[in-house]
Amino acid sequence: MSISPKGTNIPGSYRKCEDTECTRLVPCPHVRCQEHRTDMAVKDWVVQHKES
C-alpha cells in the first residue's frame, strides 16, 4: 500500500481522511472516509477505507 504525498492525487494510493479527528486511510481520489463524507453521492459510491 502506498501513501500519496501531501497535495497529490495518485490513483492506486491512499491518503489520510481530511477530518481532523479521523485516522483512516482512503483511496485517491477520495479525501474523506465514508463516515465523514459530505457530498450527495454517499449512498451511490461507497468509499472503502483502511485503518492506519
Buried (B, 14 or more C-beta within 10 A) or exposed (E): EEEBEEEEEEEEBBBBBEBEEBEBBBBBEBBBBBEBBEEEEEEEEEBEBEEE
